[in-house]
Amino acid sequence: MSSIAEPFVHPALFYRGAEEYLAGTVPFILAGLAAGEPVAVAVPAPNLALIEAALGEHAASVKLLDMAKAGRNPGRIIPGVMLAFAEANAGRVRVIGEPIWAGRTALEYPACLAHEALTNFAFEGREATILCPYDEAGLDNAVLEDAARTHPLLIDHGVERESRRYAPDEVVRGVRRPARPPFFSAELEFDLAGLAVARRFVAGYATQYGLSPSRVEDVTLAVSELCTNSVLHGRGHGTLYVWCENGQLVCEVADGGRITDPLAGRRLADIGQPGGRGLLLVNEVADLVRMHSDADGTTVRAYLNL
């Protein structure tokens, strides 16, 4: 079992229905406010409305975020929601984060699972309590079982217990490499001299598939960062794949390098830091990012809704 420093508390809250949801979340929020702790709530809009109504006048003291927007890409949640809130407030913070709900797709779930596991490492040693609700009625049993692997504490019907299956490091290692790009994908090999060609290549396909001009700029910038990373850290070259699938433009960059930091793309960049923003930027602009790195190389796949 991995050990997490005591200041950080990360329980999963299992609930059934609105009554149990509010019973598990509202007292948690009020206790934080009473203790003078800054509180943020990032959950899907229907649950956000329940909490806001139940809090009444106390809602004005809580940062409320629709997780379906703020955390559309699970890779954006740690830096853009949780760490951003923790860095903006002094002392201990209290957060409710619900990154997994019944509307999440099978394509998104591995990224959600990785997020939950990596939260333990991102907040190790920090003074924070992050409560993660799980809908027992709406989620598959496998998802609920995974919650026990990514959370050291479990709360069920008001009873808190330690998770005997807690193993976030195993979860991170178990994230599988995405399947090979489909046969109909466009493919471009690039090196340092080919970075400008790669940018024009992806911009052309993004325009062809109907992305707005601003989103064409987003995807071009994201792919440029990925290709530059390949040149700098992936043996000087890589391969770019682009295709359209299920209403999304998909861009994948693969190279022979290896990313050893599991939190790459999820750490906030320090002011004045010369690098370290590439993967962070990709997570910011994409609707979903899947990343896998091992001894065979690195694959980063970004999805943008058309």
Secondary structure, DSSP 8 states (H G I E B T S, - for coil): -----TTEE-EEEEE-HHHHHHHHHHHHHHHHHHTT--EEEEE-HHHHHHHHHHHGGGGGGSEEEEHHHHTSSGGGHIIIIIIHHHHHS-S-EEEEE----TT--TTTHHHHHHHHHHHHHHTTTSSEEEEEEEETTTS-HHHHHHHHHH-SEEEETTEEEE-TT--HHHHHHH--------TT-EEEEEEGGGHHHHHHHHHHHHHHTT--HHHHHHHHHHHHHHHHHHHHHSTTEEEEEEEEETTEEEEEEEES-----TTTTTS---TT-SS--HHHHHHHH-SEEEEEEETTEEEEEEEEE-
